[in-house]
Amino acid sequence: MIAKHSEIERLCIFLLRHADWSVKSVHGTNEIYHLELYKYQQKIAVQIHSQRTKVTIGQIEKFLEFVNASNSQGFTGGFIISTNGFTPSV
């Protein structure tokens, strides 16, 4: 079992690079997102949840607000990666 957030982030980076995404880690520079992805003129924010609880609709809405905000650094989309899944309302 992968326990540390840093291990999960490294695994995500490996898999995303394998899928031909350019990946930039921004870990430690903010609390909203952890990775930036680049591919086909897209810039994607990635939020990684490695908590024991499932991701809620409120967490997704907060992330969507960030991605859609005018000051969101030009993101064209967002991915949420969860090690424990999502609540049924999602």
C-alpha positions as CSV (number, residue, x, y, z in Angstrom):
1,M,0.0,0.0,0.0
2,I,1.2,3.5,-0.9
3,A,1.1,5.6,2.3
4,K,2.8,8.9,1.7
5,H,1.5,11.7,-0.4
6,S,4.9,12.1,-2.0
7,E,4.9,8.5,-3.2
8,I,1.4,8.9,-4.7
9,E,2.5,12.1,-6.4
10,R,5.6,10.3,-7.9
11,L,3.4,7.5,-9.1
12,C,1.0,10.0,-10.7
13,I,3.9,11.8,-12.4
14,F,5.2,8.5,-13.8
15,L,1.8,7.4,-15.2
16,L,1.0,10.8,-16.7
17,R,4.4,11.0,-18.4
18,H,3.8,7.5,-19.7
19,A,0.5,8.8,-21.2
20,D,2.6,11.5,-23.0
21,W,1.7,14.5,-20.7
22,S,4.4,17.0,-19.8
23,V,4.3,17.2,-16.0
24,K,5.4,20.0,-13.7
25,S,5.3,19.4,-9.9
26,V,4.2,22.5,-7.9
27,H,4.1,20.6,-4.6
28,G,4.6,23.0,-1.7
29,T,3.9,26.2,-3.6
30,N,0.2,26.1,-3.1
31,E,-2.6,24.1,-1.5
32,I,-5.1,24.1,-4.4
33,Y,-3.3,21.8,-6.9
34,H,-0.2,19.6,-7.0
35,L,0.7,19.2,-10.6
36,E,0.5,21.1,-13.9
37,L,0.0,19.1,-17.1
38,Y,0.7,20.2,-20.6
39,K,-0.4,18.5,-23.8
40,Y,-2.0,19.6,-27.1
41,Q,-2.0,23.3,-26.0
42,Q,-3.8,22.4,-22.8
43,K,-2.8,23.4,-19.3
44,I,-4.4,21.1,-16.7
45,A,-4.3,21.6,-12.9
46,V,-4.2,18.3,-11.0
47,Q,-5.3,17.9,-7.4
48,I,-4.2,14.7,-5.6
49,H,-6.2,13.4,-2.7
50,S,-4.4,10.7,-0.6
51,Q,-6.6,10.9,2.4
52,R,-8.5,8.0,4.0
53,T,-11.9,9.7,3.3
54,K,-13.6,9.9,-0.1
55,V,-13.6,13.1,-2.1
56,T,-16.8,15.0,-1.6
57,I,-18.8,17.1,-4.0
58,G,-17.8,20.2,-2.0
59,Q,-14.1,19.5,-2.6
60,I,-14.8,19.1,-6.3
61,E,-16.8,22.3,-6.5
62,K,-14.1,24.3,-4.7
63,F,-11.5,22.9,-7.2
64,L,-13.8,23.7,-10.2
65,E,-14.2,27.3,-8.9
66,F,-10.4,27.6,-8.9
67,V,-9.9,26.2,-12.4
68,N,-12.7,28.4,-13.8
69,A,-11.6,31.6,-12.0
70,S,-10.2,34.3,-14.2
71,N,-7.0,34.3,-12.1
72,S,-6.5,30.6,-12.4
73,Q,-3.2,31.0,-14.3
74,G,-4.7,30.0,-17.7
75,F,-5.8,26.5,-16.9
76,T,-8.0,24.8,-19.6
77,G,-9.2,22.1,-17.2
78,G,-8.6,20.1,-14.1
79,F,-8.1,16.5,-12.9
80,I,-8.8,15.2,-9.4
81,I,-7.0,12.0,-8.5
82,S,-8.2,10.2,-5.4
83,T,-6.7,7.1,-3.7
84,N,-9.9,6.3,-1.9
85,G,-12.6,7.2,-4.4
86,F,-15.5,9.6,-4.4
87,T,-18.7,9.9,-2.3
88,P,-21.9,8.6,-4.0
89,S,-23.1,12.2,-4.5
90,V,-20.2,12.8,-7.0
